[in-house]
Amino acid sequence: MSKLKTFSKHFFILLLFLLSFSFVQAKTNYNCLVYFTGVGCPHCAKTDPFVLEKSLQENPDLIIFEYEIYQNRENGPLLFSYYNNYHSSLGIPQLIFNKNKKIIGDRPILSSFTQSLKESQGNPCPLINGSSSNFEDLNLNLLPGKVKIWRGNRIIIKGEEKVDSQVLKNLLLSSEIEKIISQQNYQKVEPVVVALSGKNIHFNNAIKIKDWLFQWNEKEKKVNSSQNLNLTYSNQKPSKDKQELQESTAKQDLTLAKLVSLAVVDAINPCALAVLTLMLLAILTYNPTKRRNVLLAGLAFALSVFVMYFLYGIIIIKFFQFIQKIALIKLWLYKILGGAAIILGILNIRDFIHYRPGGFLTEMPLFLRPKVKKIISGITSPQGAFIVGLFVTLFLLPCTIGPYVIAGGILSTKAFLKCLPCLFLYNLIFILPMIAITLIVYLGTKRIEEVSEWKDKNIRYLHLIAGIIILVLGVGLLIGIF
C-alpha cells in the first residue's frame, strides 16, 4: 500500500512537472521582434508593407513592436538606446531579434526576414534595457515611447494612462475578442488609419480602453453597441489619434508656405539682381538700338539660372536624403535647418543695420565681383547670355545658397519625385524678379541705370525684408511651429 502511495505521489509530481513544462513551452511560441521605421523613409517604404502586413498575415505567432521615429519624435531616443544595448544601428529600417541577431536595411530585410523567422521560433521580446521577456509576461504599461504592437490583423497603439495589461494582451492573442470586450469598460471609436511608409493600413473595428487604442479587422463581425452601457462614439469628439493625424497633415501642408518664403528671400537677393543688371547693361552697350536683344538676353539668362539652380537643388536634396540614412540626423534635421535659418536671418538684418558690400552668405564676395563683371562684359547676344548664365550661377552660389540649402533640407523629407514640382516652383519664384526687370527695361518703363540705382538705394531694405522672413521661419522650425 505504501509503495502504491509512493508511486502515486511520484506520478503526481511528474504529471505536474510535465504540465508546467508544457505551459512554459506554450508561452514561448510567440516570435516577438522590435522594428524601427519612419514614415517618409524611402527604404522603409519597401519594407513596411512586407513586415507589417504580409509577414504578419503569414505568421500568426509573430508579434512586432513598431517604433516609428519620424512622426513620433519621442521614439527617436529609443533607437539610440537599442543601439547601445544591442550593438545594432542608427539607421532604419531595422529589425531586432536579440543581441546576436539584427537585420538592417531594406534589401537584407526583404531577402532574409522570412528565413530568420523560421530559425527563431519562440524569440522573446527584446526590451530596451538589453533584457528580454516572453510577451505573455510583459507589462505593456512599462513599454517606452509611442509603440505600436502588431499581431496578424490587430494592432494596439500605446496610450499614456495605466491600463490592465493582461486585458490588452488577451485582445491581441485571443480568438474571442467580443467576449473579452463585453467584460470591459471601453469606448467604441472610429478606426484610425495607420500610416506606413509607402501605404496606409485600414481597420474596420476600433475601441479604446482609457487612451489605449485597439483595432482589428473582421469582415462581418463588429462590436455590438448594446454590449456595454458605457459605450461612447468618436463622432461626438475626434479621438486623440485622429487629432494627431490631422495635426501631422496640417504640418505637411505648411511645407509649401515654407518653400515659398525661402524662394522669396532668395529672389530678392541683391547680388542676383546686380548680375542681371550688369548683363543687360552689357547687351545695351554693345547694341543700344536693338531692345529686342535685351528681352531675349534677359529671358535666356533667367532660363539658364533656372536650369542650373534646378540641378543644384537635385544635388542638395540627394545629399540630404543620403545623410538621412542615419536616422538620428533626420530627427534633428529641422532643428539644424532652423538654426541655420536664424543665423542667415541675423546676418541679413546685420546688413540692414550696418551695411558693408560683400556680406558673408548675403552678398557676392568682393573678390569675385571683378571676375563676374569681366565675364558679363563679353556678352553680345542672347545665346551668349544663356551660356554665360550657366557659369555665372557658380559665382552666385555664395550669396544665394543659404535659403536654397534650407529649402532642400525641408524637401528632402519627401519622396524624391514629389520634390521635383516643389523645386520647379521654388526656382520659378527665384527668377521672377529677373524676368520682371527684363520686361521693365524692354518696355522702356525704366532705364537699366535707373533699375541699378533703385537696387543700390534700397539694398539695405532688401536685406531687412529677407532677414525678417527667414528669421521667423528659422524660429518656427526650431521650436516646431512649422
C-alpha atoms as one frame of an Amber mdcrd trajectory, in Angstrom:
protein
   0.000   0.000   0.000   2.845   2.333   0.913   4.501   1.535  -2.414   1.295
   2.452  -4.196   1.137   5.759  -2.324   4.770   6.459  -3.114   4.192   5.631
  -6.779   1.070   7.829  -6.856   2.969  10.679  -5.246   5.827  10.462  -7.728
   3.425  10.093 -10.626   1.535  13.192  -9.492   4.771  15.211  -9.195   5.867
  14.013 -12.635   2.494  14.966 -14.075   2.718  18.457 -12.567   6.225  18.824
 -13.952   5.126  17.817 -17.447   2.159  20.150 -17.306   4.298  23.040 -16.106
   6.880  22.308 -18.790   4.151  22.297 -21.434   2.887  25.598 -20.116   6.337
  27.169 -20.290   6.779  25.863 -23.785   3.418  27.290 -24.845   4.400  30.693
 -23.523   7.463  30.825 -25.724   5.716  30.090 -29.008   5.334  33.736 -29.999
   8.047  35.355 -32.077   8.486  38.856 -30.649  10.584  41.460 -32.507  11.316
  45.199 -32.447  11.045  47.126 -35.713  12.349  50.673 -36.213  10.943  52.541
 -39.206   9.970  56.028 -40.348   7.061  57.301 -42.422   8.659  59.106 -45.355
  11.804  56.964 -45.394  12.140  55.590 -48.970  13.884  52.417 -47.772  11.172
  51.815 -45.172   8.566  52.165 -47.933   9.928  48.904 -49.330   9.935  47.007
 -46.022   6.911  48.344 -44.094   4.241  46.557 -46.198   6.347  43.398 -46.197
   6.995  43.346 -42.436   3.813  44.922 -41.039   1.313  43.393 -43.433   2.469
  40.392 -45.449   4.653  38.762 -42.772   2.093  39.309 -40.022  -0.650  37.689
 -42.088   1.545  34.706 -42.938   2.870  34.194 -39.383   0.095  34.163 -36.749
   2.650  33.738 -33.957   4.570  36.863 -34.951   4.342  39.935 -32.667   6.079
  43.150 -33.694   6.795  46.218 -31.592   6.923  49.038 -34.126   8.721  52.271
 -33.273   8.104  54.932 -35.940  10.633  57.722 -35.415   9.855  60.453 -37.974
   6.281  61.352 -36.999   6.724  60.177 -33.380   9.815  62.066 -32.260   9.686
  60.597 -28.751  10.699  57.269 -30.287  13.962  58.717 -31.615  15.985  58.382
 -28.390  14.835  54.756 -28.134  16.731  53.977 -31.332  19.894  55.212 -29.638
  19.181  53.109 -26.527  18.715  49.957 -28.601  21.885  50.858 -30.494  23.828
  50.975 -27.209  22.308  47.839 -25.673  22.085  45.645 -28.765  25.037  46.951
 -30.836  22.583  47.470 -33.681  22.499  50.556 -35.930  21.326  54.149 -36.009
  19.867  53.583 -39.469  16.398  52.466 -40.499  14.658  50.229 -41.322  15.932
  47.639 -38.879  14.579  44.567 -37.116  15.945  43.463 -33.760  15.525  39.851
 -32.637  18.126  39.822 -29.865  21.706  40.922 -29.196  23.059  38.390 -31.663
  20.550  38.852 -34.434  19.573  42.078 -36.189  18.548  42.766 -39.784  19.368
  46.270 -41.001  18.421  47.832 -44.335  15.711  47.218 -46.911  17.488  44.605
 -49.019  18.606  42.388 -46.096  15.099  42.535 -44.586  13.385  41.629 -47.847
  15.804  38.808 -48.601  16.379  37.186 -45.199  13.492  38.049 -42.865  11.307
  35.053 -43.784  14.135  32.584 -43.218  15.161  34.316 -39.996  11.634  33.885
 -38.633  11.775  30.137 -39.272  15.078  29.934 -37.409  13.920  31.910 -34.367
  10.703  30.284 -33.181   9.746  31.458 -29.701  12.002  34.535 -29.759  11.318
  36.562 -26.575  10.678  40.295 -26.797  13.921  42.329 -26.862  13.487  45.082
 -24.257  15.128  48.482 -24.303  17.439  47.763 -21.348  19.016  44.774 -23.118
  16.962  42.106 -21.355  14.168  40.019 -22.874  10.785  38.669 -21.843   8.042
  36.407 -23.152   5.205  38.526 -24.469   2.709  36.914 -22.083   4.762  38.091
 -19.104   5.167  41.702 -20.215   3.556  44.658 -18.520   2.644  46.755 -21.563
   2.386  49.885 -19.406   6.159  49.806 -18.977   6.962  49.861 -22.692   8.690
  53.146 -23.586   7.718  55.640 -26.263   4.806  55.612 -28.684   4.862  51.931
 -29.560   2.501  50.094 -31.903   2.083  46.398 -31.157   1.100  44.296 -34.161
  -0.188  40.756 -34.468  -1.994  39.419 -37.534  -4.797  41.839 -38.389  -4.716
  43.514 -34.973  -2.863  46.470 -33.513  -2.504  48.121 -30.115  -1.380  51.766
 -30.021   0.028  52.718 -26.644  -1.548  55.464 -24.579  -0.341  57.417 -21.551
  -2.756  56.099 -18.913  -2.205  52.886 -16.985  -4.461  50.042 -18.060  -4.950
  46.360 -17.335  -2.069  44.976 -19.364  -3.462  41.457 -19.356  -6.701  42.574
 -20.997  -4.803  44.201 -23.843  -2.643  41.119 -24.341  -5.736  38.939 -24.383
  -7.295  41.159 -27.040  -4.190  40.777 -29.167  -3.887  36.994 -28.697  -7.371
  35.606 -28.113  -9.798  34.368 -30.749 -12.738  35.601 -28.611 -12.376  39.361
 -28.922 -16.059  40.148 -28.386 -16.215  38.077 -25.209 -13.232  39.921 -23.734
 -14.605  43.315 -24.764 -18.023  42.594 -23.253 -16.409  42.339 -19.815 -14.629
  45.700 -20.045 -15.392  49.391 -19.877 -14.437  50.731 -23.262 -15.238  53.296
 -25.909 -16.196  52.316 -29.408 -14.365  54.736 -31.692 -13.967  55.325 -35.384
 -10.973  53.345 -36.705  -7.835  55.385 -37.315  -5.843  54.906 -40.498  -2.366
  53.679 -39.554   0.279  55.226 -41.787   3.146  53.102 -43.015   5.932  54.340
 -45.224   4.575  53.650 -48.688   0.926  52.884 -47.823  -1.796  53.068 -45.171
  -3.455  50.259 -43.202  -7.216  50.484 -42.657  -9.175  48.740 -39.887 -12.924
  48.192 -39.598 -13.165  47.850 -35.792 -11.703  50.034 -33.065 -12.153  50.523
 -29.335 -10.371  52.475 -26.661  -9.605  51.281 -23.162  -8.762  54.551 -21.447
  -6.434  56.146 -24.035  -5.065  52.881 -25.454  -6.359  52.123 -28.938  -7.093
  48.571 -30.068  -8.026  47.991 -33.729  -8.722  44.859 -35.713 -10.219  43.642
 -38.948 -13.130  41.258 -39.289 -15.145  41.127 -42.481 -18.554  40.683 -40.862
 -18.336  40.742 -37.088 -18.256  44.105 -35.393 -18.611  45.190 -31.788 -22.262
  45.326 -30.797 -23.015  48.712 -29.261 -25.587  47.158 -26.922 -22.926  45.085
 -25.158 -21.764  47.917 -22.940 -23.686  50.754 -21.328 -20.560  52.896 -21.078
 -20.163  52.949 -24.865 -19.450  56.353 -26.446 -18.945  57.272 -30.062 -15.985
  59.080 -31.539 -18.111  61.105 -33.954 -19.001  63.299 -30.989 -15.358  64.221
 -30.483 -12.340  63.272 -32.611 -10.087  60.715 -30.988  -6.620  61.749 -29.893
  -5.084  59.613 -32.605  -7.250  61.234 -35.269  -6.333  64.677 -33.978  -2.656
  63.756 -34.181  -3.154  62.582 -37.764  -4.893  65.864 -38.652  -2.117  67.883
 -36.998   0.511  65.910 -38.910  -1.310  66.596 -42.206  -1.528  70.304 -41.378
   2.220  70.422 -40.736   2.872  68.774 -44.068   0.702  71.422 -45.734   2.977
  74.099 -44.272   5.843  72.822 -46.445   4.566  74.887 -49.393   4.421  78.063
 -47.293   7.976  77.488 -46.034   9.169  76.828 -49.568   7.582  79.994 -50.993
   9.001  82.081 -48.117  12.532  80.834 -48.765  12.148  81.338 -52.521  11.052
  84.959 -51.958  14.102  85.547 -49.743  16.313  84.143 -52.482  14.539  86.080
 -55.237  15.138  89.493 -53.671  18.828  88.779 -53.124  20.723  91.920 -54.247
  23.641  90.081 -55.834  21.401  88.120 -58.229  19.739  91.385 -59.309  23.136
  93.053 -59.673  24.400  90.346 -62.009  21.302  90.667 -64.186  21.573  94.455
 -64.465  25.242  94.143 -65.416  24.335  91.661 -68.138  21.542  93.840 -69.557
  23.824  96.861 -69.489  26.456  94.942 -71.454  23.868  93.991 -74.101  22.631
  97.582 -74.413  26.167  98.955 -74.589  27.052  96.584 -77.415  23.927  97.310
 -79.462  21.831 100.156 -77.942  19.190 100.211 -80.711  18.058  96.574 -80.551
  15.881  96.427 -77.450  14.630  93.031 -78.599  18.071  91.683 -77.720  17.530
  92.918 -74.174  14.329  90.896 -73.919  15.839  87.727 -75.378  19.081  88.040
 -73.417  17.276  88.655 -70.132  14.970  85.685 -70.653  17.879  83.481 -71.781
  19.857  84.451 -68.685  16.885  83.733 -66.404  16.340  80.368 -68.115  19.984
  79.366 -67.671  19.841  80.312 -63.993  16.632  78.260 -63.627  18.197  75.205
 -65.281  21.404  75.296 -63.236  19.679  76.007 -59.937  17.233  73.177 -60.578
  20.228  70.842 -60.962  21.845  72.272 -57.819  18.568  71.645 -55.975  18.539
  67.987 -57.004  22.117  67.626 -55.710  21.200  69.276 -52.386  18.116  67.080
 -51.912  20.027  63.910 -52.803  22.758  64.863 -50.333  20.277  65.361 -47.505
  18.465  62.118 -48.349  21.808  60.295 -48.305  22.821  61.520 -44.847  19.335
  60.799 -43.518  20.135  57.105 -43.714  21.474  57.854 -40.254  18.066  58.166
 -38.641  19.119  60.473 -35.788  20.200  63.094 -38.331  16.680  63.201 -39.720
  15.268  63.559 -36.203  17.371  66.693 -35.716  17.190  67.914 -39.320  14.511
  70.574 -38.784  16.359  71.854 -35.698  19.606  72.152 -37.686  17.846  73.868
 -40.587  16.052  76.186 -38.163  19.354  77.168 -36.542  20.915  77.828 -39.959
  17.923  79.983 -40.968  18.184  82.025 -37.767  21.891  82.693 -38.417  21.158
  83.682 -42.012  18.318  85.947 -40.889  20.569  87.677 -38.352  23.268  88.197
 -41.000  20.733  89.878 -43.307  19.415  92.111 -40.522  23.025  92.999 -39.690
  23.423  94.174 -43.287  20.426  96.465 -42.793  21.797  97.948 -39.576  25.417
  98.215 -40.673  25.730  97.617 -44.393  29.005  96.603 -45.988  29.200  95.265
 -49.552  30.082  91.586 -49.887  28.497  90.405 -46.644  29.173  86.779 -45.697
  26.405  84.492 -47.057  24.279  87.503 -48.005  26.117  89.007 -50.983  28.698
  88.005 -53.564  32.212  88.281 -52.056  34.099  91.372 -53.251  36.997  89.393
 -54.720  34.600  87.592 -57.115  32.943  90.721 -58.489  35.676  91.813 -60.932
  35.762  88.293 -62.412  31.999  88.219 -62.891  31.989  91.699 -64.399  34.698
  90.707 -66.859  32.776  87.586 -67.946  29.498  89.501 -68.331  31.067  92.355
 -70.289  31.789  89.921 -73.109  28.098  89.095 -73.692  26.940  90.277 -77.114
  23.909  88.067 -77.843  21.037  86.168 -76.205  22.885  82.899 -76.896  25.909
  84.283 -75.098  23.686  85.377 -72.194  22.420  81.812 -71.789  25.898  80.261
 -71.907  27.424  82.834 -69.570  24.452  82.437 -67.226  25.312  78.753 -66.795
  28.773  79.685 -65.481  27.775  82.787 -63.538  25.481  80.733 -61.301  28.623
  79.317 -59.675  29.567  82.852 -58.600  26.032  83.471 -57.349  26.072  80.431
 -55.060  27.944  82.065 -52.131  25.193  84.673 -51.746  22.112  82.605 -52.704
  22.906  79.118 -51.430  21.770  79.694 -47.821  17.967  79.726 -48.334  18.311
  77.072 -51.049  20.095  74.636 -48.724  17.384  75.133 -46.090  14.680  74.558
 -48.716  16.492  71.448 -49.973  16.685  70.079 -46.435  12.943  70.556 -45.946
  12.132  68.950 -49.312  14.463  66.014 -48.650  11.959  64.597 -46.155   9.583
  63.963 -49.065   9.818  61.237 -51.714  12.189  62.364 -54.476   9.584  62.538
 -57.262   7.354  64.684 -55.040  10.275  67.090 -54.574  10.537  67.952 -58.268
   7.325  70.066 -58.616   8.291  71.940 -55.432  11.777  72.510 -56.816  10.238
  73.815 -60.034   8.068  76.273 -58.088  10.989  77.460 -55.950  13.173  78.263
 -58.945  10.302  79.885 -60.849   9.843  82.299 -57.930  13.617  82.783 -57.788
  13.839  84.039 -61.392  10.638  86.134 -61.379  12.463  89.388 -60.449  14.919
  88.730 -63.303  12.037  88.372 -65.750  10.301  91.453 -64.304  13.420  93.664
 -64.642  13.970  92.396 -68.179  10.410  93.347 -69.159  10.669  96.755 -67.461
  13.821  97.610 -69.410  12.486  96.154 -72.671   9.219  98.102 -72.463  11.125
 101.276 -71.706   9.409 101.867 -68.368  12.795 102.301 -66.724  16.337 102.536
 -67.969  18.753  99.877 -66.780  20.738 102.567 -64.944  17.601 103.545 -63.010
  16.958  99.921 -62.048  20.543  99.603 -60.842  20.267 102.859 -58.869  16.996
 101.665 -57.268  18.682  98.438 -56.237  21.662 100.289 -54.697  19.367 102.753
 -52.891  17.152 100.056 -51.365  19.710  97.319 -50.816  19.572  97.664 -47.019
  15.772  97.270 -47.036  16.009  94.206 -49.265  18.300  92.669 -46.652  15.858
  93.653 -43.888  12.872  92.026 -45.614  14.869  88.871 -46.318  16.228  88.805
 -42.784  12.815  89.081 -41.100  11.224  86.391 -43.307  13.972  83.836 -42.845
  14.411  84.612 -39.125  10.710  83.967 -38.439  10.892  80.778 -40.468  14.012
  79.649 -38.590  12.448  80.209 -35.172   9.348  78.302 -36.322  11.443  75.357
 -37.495  13.499  75.345 -34.310  10.591  75.325 -31.857   8.390  73.089 -34.001
   5.684  75.561 -35.048   6.327  74.797 -38.731
